[in-house]
Amino acid sequence: MMKMSLLPPPLVALLCAWLMQWGLPLGGEEWGRGSWLLAVLLWGLAVLLGVGALLGFRRVGTTVDPHRPDRSSALVISGVYRYSRNPMYLGVLLLLLLWALWLGGGWWGAMLFWLWMDRLQIPREEQALGRRFGADYERYCQQVRRWC
């Protein structure tokens, strides 16, 4: 059994979001029209990426467990996976950026999430998927970027 990371990605995101709020006033009441438009766009894109990714996994009947990519039964390369190898993580990153916008600061929390995923979580997943799917996964990695 391969241990993928110390913490599950949703917990990493929640910890980053929780840390982001320390010492920062909530700034939502001061938003202008442009801020609300950006918020709606970020939220919409995050939902599109997340739901699209989950539907892709469900369509082929494979696991979404980030701790056990070695149990994947199929390589998902269609839908949102044509544009990003990690659309779920990208969606969460967008939600953290939205949270920073709401707080009026704390962008570092979104970057902390990105660093954790990019340096600790994703490389381990990629190694497991490379072992599982070999040349097909290598071709996919050459065609599609990690984040977008």
Phi, psi and omega per residue, in radians:
M1 nan 2.259 -3.091
M2 -1.715 2.114 3.088
K3 -1.427 2.136 -3.012
M4 -1.514 -0.673 3.096
S5 -2.822 2.946 3.123
L6 -1.217 -0.618 -3.082
L7 -2.219 2.510 3.052
P8 -1.172 2.512 -3.110
P9 -0.901 -0.703 3.102
P10 -1.083 -0.614 3.101
L11 -1.210 -0.679 3.071
V12 -1.036 -0.773 3.136
A13 -1.104 -0.776 3.135
L14 -1.123 -0.695 3.089
L15 -1.111 -0.746 3.101
C16 -1.088 -0.770 3.133
A17 -1.102 -0.716 3.133
W18 -1.136 -0.768 3.123
L19 -1.137 -0.573 -3.098
M20 -1.091 -0.507 -3.038
Q21 -1.445 -0.257 -3.094
W22 -1.075 2.165 3.055
G23 1.314 0.127 -3.117
L24 -2.008 2.279 3.056
P25 -1.257 2.551 3.045
L26 -1.221 2.262 -3.030
G27 -1.944 0.172 -3.057
G28 -1.029 -0.576 -3.087
E29 -1.235 -0.221 -3.119
E30 -1.794 0.153 -3.094
W31 -1.162 2.473 3.015
G32 -1.671 3.140 -3.122
R33 -1.030 -0.712 3.132
G34 -1.109 -0.649 3.121
S35 -1.149 -0.706 3.138
W36 -1.174 -0.657 3.104
L37 -1.110 -0.783 3.099
L38 -1.080 -0.719 3.132
A39 -1.073 -0.790 -3.140
V40 -1.122 -0.722 3.126
L41 -1.139 -0.778 3.115
L42 -1.072 -0.814 -3.129
W43 -1.094 -0.809 -3.125
G44 -1.073 -0.764 3.132
L45 -1.164 -0.695 3.115
A46 -1.082 -0.771 3.134
V47 -1.153 -0.778 3.113
L48 -1.003 -0.798 3.135
L49 -1.141 -0.837 -3.096
G50 -1.125 -0.857 -3.135
V51 -1.166 -0.731 3.114
G52 -1.057 -0.707 3.122
A53 -1.155 -0.812 3.136
L54 -1.093 -0.706 3.099
L55 -1.119 -0.652 3.097
G56 -1.087 -0.740 3.106
F57 -1.163 -0.732 -3.128
R58 -1.149 -0.684 -3.111
R59 -1.024 -0.652 -3.122
V60 -1.721 -0.049 3.053
G61 1.248 0.663 -3.138
T62 -1.943 2.949 -3.077
T63 -1.353 2.604 3.021
V64 -1.878 0.109 -3.103
D65 -1.220 1.940 -3.104
P66 -1.229 -0.238 3.108
H67 -1.476 -0.231 -3.083
R68 -2.361 0.976 3.092
P69 -1.116 -0.327 3.102
D70 -1.189 -0.223 3.083
R71 -1.637 0.094 3.122
S72 -1.086 2.352 -3.136
S73 -1.730 -0.217 -3.134
A74 -2.681 2.651 3.083
L75 -1.633 2.074 -3.118
V76 -1.599 2.034 -3.108
I77 -2.281 0.157 -3.134
S78 -1.920 3.108 -3.132
G79 1.122 -2.377 -3.118
V80 -1.156 -0.315 3.116
Y81 -1.289 -0.119 3.005
R82 -1.301 -0.317 -3.047
Y83 -1.948 -0.441 -3.107
S84 -2.600 2.387 3.079
R85 -1.351 -0.240 -3.073
N86 -2.357 1.016 -3.067
P87 -1.148 -0.505 3.100
M88 -1.153 -0.798 3.124
Y89 -1.162 -0.640 3.091
L90 -1.121 -0.708 3.083
G91 -1.077 -0.746 3.109
V92 -1.139 -0.704 3.098
L93 -1.046 -0.735 3.100
L94 -1.105 -0.669 3.088
L95 -1.143 -0.657 3.076
L96 -1.170 -0.630 3.055
L97 -1.150 -0.648 3.065
L98 -1.113 -0.740 3.097
W99 -1.065 -0.728 3.091
A100 -1.099 -0.687 3.089
L101 -1.079 -0.760 3.121
W102 -1.087 -0.762 -3.117
L103 -1.254 -0.376 -3.062
G104 1.429 0.328 -3.138
G105 2.915 -2.971 3.127
G106 1.486 0.398 -3.129
W107 -1.018 -0.469 -3.131
W108 -1.030 -0.521 3.136
G109 -1.137 -0.698 3.080
A110 -1.144 -0.671 3.130
M111 -1.224 -0.590 3.058
L112 -1.084 -0.762 3.081
F113 -1.059 -0.817 -3.138
W114 -1.018 -0.796 -3.134
L115 -1.092 -0.766 3.136
W116 -1.035 -0.856 -3.115
M117 -1.144 -0.814 -3.028
D118 -1.228 -0.576 -3.061
R119 -1.763 -0.479 -3.068
L120 -1.960 -0.870 -3.019
Q121 -1.378 -0.994 -3.017
I122 -1.084 -0.758 3.127
P123 -1.016 -0.643 3.122
R124 -1.199 -0.693 3.087
E125 -1.115 -0.751 -3.113
E126 -1.116 -0.659 3.091
Q127 -1.094 -0.788 -3.132
A128 -1.137 -0.737 3.141
L129 -1.198 -0.613 3.068
G130 -1.090 -0.738 3.088
R131 -1.152 -0.660 -3.055
R132 -1.296 -0.733 -2.993
F133 -2.011 -0.022 3.006
G134 0.916 -2.218 -3.043
A135 -1.085 -0.583 3.108
D136 -1.074 -0.740 3.132
Y137 -1.222 -0.677 3.107
E138 -1.070 -0.748 3.094
R139 -1.075 -0.774 3.124
Y140 -1.042 -0.776 3.131
C141 -1.092 -0.581 3.109
Q142 -1.263 -0.477 -3.081
Q143 -1.600 -0.495 -3.019
V144 -2.205 2.307 -3.139
R145 -1.271 2.779 -3.102
R146 -1.097 -0.896 -3.057
W147 -1.747 -0.703 3.104
C148 2.798 nan nan
